[in-house]
Amino acid sequence: MEEYGGEDVIVVAGDGTGNFSTINEAVNFAPNNSMERIVIYVKAGVYEENVEIPSYKTNLILLGDGTDVTLITANRSVADGWTTFRSATLAVSGEGFLARDIAIENKAGAEKHQAVALRVNADLTAFYRCAVYGFQDTLYVHSFRQFYRECDIYGTIDFIFGNAAVVFQACDIVSRKPLPHQFTVITAQSRDSPDEDTGISIQNCSIIATEDLYSDSRSFKSYLGRPWRPFSRTVLLESYIDDFVDPKGWARWSNEDGEDGLESLYYGEYENYGPGSSTDGRVNWVGHHVMEYEDAYNFTVSNFILGDQWLQSTSFPYDDGI
């Protein structure tokens, strides 16, 4: 085993030069219910596997050689008979999971509908300099406290979705060109009750699109989010929003009663910039807010996910406030 920061490291290499040739073998080998961090170093290569981090595999670190060279890829989808939950290429249920310098992809394609690249349903999880590639339902921020820093997230519809308390910082959030007659929507947050302290907070990120969507943006509407559940909560703070985003900003979920939680949801925007950031033409729903500093501060790392209590030990950078 090699060392990383004084720790023993389990090495995965597809070419046979490591301890294991697949990531799942390394995860299985890692001790159960570890209180210490266990590093799994995944050397450059393409790993075609659905990787599962069970709840009894705690405090694992998945460390790649960079998003351009270390890739986990698979192609499960709802169209091929998987549930959305089970379609994930990388599924994380182990508390304290960290990932750095690694790319995760679901290559099922837009025509396969829901196809998750990364699902996280574990507390105190963080991702740094990772890339997550998919189309519909790319990143399932399912539950608990999560943090993403300097990550690239690509998708078409509801591609950041779920009911975690999650903060994205300094990420590139990239809308891809969808299928004909579709639209793009970045977030679909699914808070079910006003008592849940969950939501999606996007801070100091770039809301941008791929070249093929930019060049054809008049054919497709693009939105920041839509309410998957009636108390859906998403905020954008100090982020760059490009001009492919529709001036309305937000879309209805469209259910039969026509209400969609437009009064009970909370969609907030604070000090964003860029050609798509003007709030003048935004939806006039009761639940949409142009936020004040105090409101925005509630969605910061220190306040929303209590990051000062756990992120320092990850050695990942983060900004605690506004």
C-alpha positions in Angstrom: 0.0 0.0 0.0 1.1 3.5 -0.7 0.8 6.5 1.8 -1.3 9.6 1.5 -1.0 12.2 4.2 0.5 9.6 6.6 -2.4 7.2 6.0 -2.2 3.8 4.4 -3.8 3.9 0.9 -5.7 1.2 -1.0 -4.6 1.6 -4.7 -6.9 0.8 -7.6 -5.4 0.5 -11.0 -7.1 -1.0 -14.1 -3.7 -2.1 -15.4 -3.0 -4.3 -12.5 -0.3 -2.2 -10.8 -2.4 -1.5 -7.7 -3.9 -3.6 -4.9 -7.1 -4.0 -6.9 -8.2 -3.5 -10.5 -11.8 -2.3 -9.7 -13.1 0.3 -7.2 -15.7 -2.1 -5.8 -13.1 -4.6 -4.8 -11.3 -1.8 -2.9 -14.5 -0.7 -1.2 -15.2 -4.3 -0.2 -11.7 -4.6 1.2 -11.9 -1.3 3.3 -12.7 -1.9 6.9 -16.4 -1.6 8.0 -17.6 1.3 10.3 -14.2 2.9 10.3 -13.7 6.0 12.6 -10.5 6.8 10.7 -10.4 8.0 7.1 -9.6 5.3 4.6 -8.1 6.5 1.3 -8.8 4.6 -1.9 -6.5 6.0 -4.6 -7.9 5.4 -8.1 -5.2 5.7 -10.7 -5.8 7.2 -14.1 -8.1 5.0 -16.2 -11.7 4.3 -17.2 -13.5 2.2 -14.6 -16.7 0.7 -16.1 -18.6 -0.2 -12.9 -21.5 0.7 -10.7 -19.8 1.6 -7.5 -21.7 1.2 -4.2 -20.5 2.7 -0.9 -22.8 1.0 1.7 -23.8 2.7 4.9 -21.3 0.5 6.9 -18.4 1.7 4.8 -17.8 5.0 6.6 -15.1 7.7 6.2 -13.9 6.5 2.8 -12.0 8.9 0.5 -12.0 8.3 -3.2 -9.0 10.1 -4.7 -8.4 10.2 -8.4 -5.7 11.6 -10.7 -7.9 14.3 -12.1 -11.3 14.6 -13.8 -9.7 14.4 -17.2 -8.0 11.0 -16.6 -9.9 9.1 -13.8 -13.4 8.2 -14.8 -16.1 6.0 -13.3 -18.7 5.3 -16.0 -21.9 3.1 -16.3 -25.2 3.3 -18.1 -28.1 2.3 -15.9 -31.4 4.1 -16.6 -35.1 4.1 -15.9 -35.7 3.3 -19.6 -33.8 0.1 -19.1 -35.7 -1.0 -16.0 -33.8 0.5 -13.1 -35.4 2.9 -10.6 -34.0 6.4 -10.5 -32.4 5.6 -7.1 -30.7 2.4 -8.3 -29.5 3.9 -11.6 -26.6 5.7 -10.0 -23.1 5.0 -11.4 -21.7 6.0 -7.9 -24.0 5.5 -5.0 -22.9 6.8 -1.6 -24.6 5.7 1.6 -21.5 5.8 3.9 -21.2 8.7 6.3 -18.1 11.0 6.0 -17.5 10.0 2.3 -15.1 12.4 0.5 -14.1 12.4 -3.2 -11.4 14.5 -5.0 -10.1 14.7 -8.6 -12.4 12.1 -10.1 -15.1 12.1 -12.8 -18.4 10.2 -12.5 -20.6 9.6 -15.6 -23.8 8.0 -16.6 -23.5 7.5 -20.3 -27.1 6.2 -20.9 -27.8 9.3 -22.9 -30.7 11.8 -23.0 -33.1 9.3 -24.8 -32.9 7.0 -21.7 -34.6 9.6 -19.5 -33.7 9.4 -15.8 -30.2 8.1 -15.4 -28.2 9.1 -12.3 -24.4 9.6 -12.3 -24.0 10.3 -8.6 -26.4 9.6 -5.7 -25.5 10.7 -2.2 -27.6 9.8 0.8 -25.0 10.1 3.5 -24.2 12.8 6.1 -21.0 14.9 6.1 -20.1 14.2 2.5 -17.9 16.4 0.4 -16.7 16.5 -3.2 -13.7 18.6 -4.4 -12.6 19.1 -8.0 -14.9 16.4 -9.3 -16.9 16.2 -12.5 -20.4 14.7 -12.7 -21.7 14.0 -16.2 -25.3 13.0 -17.2 -28.4 14.2 -18.9 -31.7 13.9 -16.9 -31.2 13.5 -13.1 -27.4 13.6 -13.1 -26.8 14.4 -9.5 -29.2 13.0 -6.9 -28.5 15.0 -3.7 -30.8 12.6 -1.9 -30.5 13.5 1.8 -28.3 14.8 4.7 -25.6 17.4 4.6 -23.4 17.6 1.5 -20.8 20.0 0.1 -19.4 20.4 -3.5 -16.5 22.7 -4.3 -15.0 23.4 -7.7 -16.9 20.6 -9.3 -18.4 20.5 -12.9 -21.9 19.2 -13.1 -23.5 18.6 -16.5 -27.1 17.7 -17.4 -30.4 18.6 -19.1 -33.5 18.2 -16.9 -33.7 18.3 -13.1 -30.0 17.5 -13.1 -29.4 18.5 -9.5 -32.3 17.1 -7.5 -33.3 15.6 -4.1 -33.8 16.7 -0.5 -30.4 17.1 1.0 -29.1 20.2 2.7 -26.4 20.9 0.2 -24.1 23.8 -0.7 -22.3 24.2 -4.1 -19.4 26.6 -4.2 -17.3 27.7 -7.1 -18.8 25.0 -9.3 -19.5 25.1 -13.0 -23.1 24.0 -13.5 -23.5 23.3 -17.2 -26.8 22.8 -19.0 -26.6 20.5 -22.0 -28.7 20.5 -25.1 -31.8 18.3 -24.4 -33.9 16.2 -26.8 -36.2 18.1 -29.3 -39.2 19.7 -27.7 -37.7 19.4 -24.2 -36.5 22.3 -22.0 -33.6 22.4 -19.5 -34.0 22.9 -15.8 -31.1 22.7 -13.4 -32.6 22.0 -10.0 -35.6 20.0 -8.7 -35.5 20.3 -4.9 -38.0 18.0 -3.1 -38.6 19.4 0.4 -41.9 18.0 1.6 -42.6 20.1 4.7 -41.7 23.5 6.2 -40.1 21.6 9.1 -37.3 20.2 7.0 -34.0 22.1 7.1 -33.1 21.0 3.6 -32.5 22.8 0.3 -30.0 23.5 -2.5 -27.7 26.5 -2.0 -25.6 27.6 -5.1 -23.0 30.1 -4.1 -20.3 31.8 -6.3 -21.0 29.3 -9.1 -21.2 29.7 -12.9 -24.5 28.8 -14.5 -23.5 28.2 -18.1 -24.3 26.0 -21.1 -22.5 23.7 -23.6 -21.7 25.2 -27.0 -24.4 23.3 -28.8 -27.1 24.6 -26.4 -25.8 28.2 -26.7 -25.9 28.0 -30.5 -29.5 26.7 -30.4 -30.7 28.4 -27.3 -33.7 29.9 -29.0 -35.1 26.4 -29.6 -35.1 25.5 -25.9 -36.2 27.2 -22.8 -33.8 26.9 -19.8 -34.7 27.4 -16.2 -32.9 27.5 -12.8 -35.3 25.2 -11.1 -38.8 23.8 -10.6 -40.6 22.5 -7.5 -40.5 18.7 -7.3 -42.3 18.9 -4.0 -44.5 21.7 -2.5 -41.9 23.2 -0.1 -39.1 23.0 -2.7 -36.2 25.3 -1.6 -33.3 26.6 -3.8 -31.2 29.7 -3.6 -28.6 31.2 -5.9 -26.1 33.5 -4.2 -23.3 35.6 -5.8 -23.3 33.4 -8.9 -22.8 34.1 -12.6 -25.9 33.4 -14.6 -25.5 33.4 -18.4 -28.1 34.6 -20.9 -29.4 31.2 -22.0 -31.6 31.2 -18.8 -35.2 32.3 -19.5 -35.9 35.7 -18.0 -38.7 34.1 -15.8 -35.9 32.1 -14.2 -38.1 29.3 -12.7 -40.6 26.8 -14.1 -43.7 25.2 -12.7 -43.7 21.4 -12.0 -47.1 21.3 -13.7 -49.5 19.1 -11.8 -53.2 18.9 -12.1 -54.3 21.5 -9.6 -52.1 24.0 -11.2 -50.7 25.2 -7.9 -47.4 23.4 -7.8 -46.5 24.9 -4.4 -46.0 28.3 -5.9 -46.9 29.9 -2.5 -45.1 27.3 -0.2 -41.8 27.0 -2.1 -38.8 29.2 -1.4 -36.7 30.3 -4.4 -34.2 33.0 -3.6 -31.7 35.1 -5.6 -29.0 37.2 -4.0 -26.4 39.4 -5.7 -26.0 37.3 -8.8 -24.5 38.8 -11.9 -24.2 38.1 -15.6 -26.6 38.6 -18.5 -29.2 36.1 -17.2 -29.2 37.4 -13.6 -31.7 40.2 -13.8 -34.6 39.6 -11.5 -36.9 42.1 -13.3 -38.6 39.5 -15.4 -38.7 36.7 -12.9 -41.8 34.8 -12.0 -44.2 36.7 -9.7 -44.9 33.8 -7.3 -45.3 34.4 -3.6 -42.5 31.9 -3.0 -39.9 33.8 -5.2 -37.6 36.2 -3.3 -35.0 38.7 -4.2 -33.0 38.2 -1.0 -31.5 40.5 1.6 -28.1 39.7 3.2 -29.7 38.2 6.3 -31.8 35.8 4.3 -28.8 34.8 2.1 -26.7 34.2 5.2 -29.0 31.5 6.3 -27.9 29.4 3.3 -24.1 29.7 3.8 -21.8 26.8 4.7 -21.5 27.8 8.3 -25.2 28.3 8.8 -27.0 25.9 6.5 -24.8 22.8 6.8 -22.9 23.7 9.9 -19.7 23.3 7.9 -17.3 24.8 10.4 -17.9 21.8 12.6 -16.9 19.2 10.0 -15.4 20.6 6.8 -12.1 21.8 8.2 -11.1 18.1 8.8 -11.5 17.4 5.1 -8.8 19.8 4.1 -11.1 20.9 1.2 -11.3 24.7 0.8 -14.6 26.4 1.6 -16.0 29.9 2.3 -18.0 30.0 5.5 -20.1 33.1 4.9 -21.2 35.5 2.2 
